Amino acid sequence: MEYDINNLYGYKNDYSYLDEVIKNTLTLEKVQNAIFSITFVGNNEIKEINKNYRNIDKVTDVISFAFEDNNSFTNEIRVLGDIYVCIPRMIEQAESYGHSEKRELSFLIVHGLLHLLGYDHMTKDEEIVMFNKQEMILNASNIKR
């Protein structure tokens, strides 16, 4: 597993715990030899990304760009894609939901990573599967609400 965290926002808090969260996600999904990136951005950057790629002109918390488009992988190394996390939105949501930034940032990373692995929440059934996996991974990482 190889990933980079590009802290373009300048988030000052420790986020080294994300390594365990990411490892737990990839272990649960039986993914080995994966490459992806995580980028921390501000409101303006995420709004621009959302507008340009999703035609939604507003700030959001996390956006994922999956590079794989099917489940037939022939490469030894999987290039999963990119995750963008809006740090100001993450902080707002942590406060709004009454839990720590650690919990909220971990949730957004797991959520984004599951999207890179092909999960979605467009239907109720998909949402149940994805959100159950998210909770299982966060609990395995000892990150509680």
Secondary structure, 3 states (H helix, E strand, C coil): CEEEEEECCCCCCCCCCHHHHHHHHHHHCCCCCEEEEEEEECHHHHHHHHHHHHCCCCCCCEEEEECCCCCCCCCCCEEEEEEEEEHHHHHHHHHHHCCCHHHHHHHHHHHHHHHHCCCCCCCHHHHHHHHHHHHHHHHHCCCCC
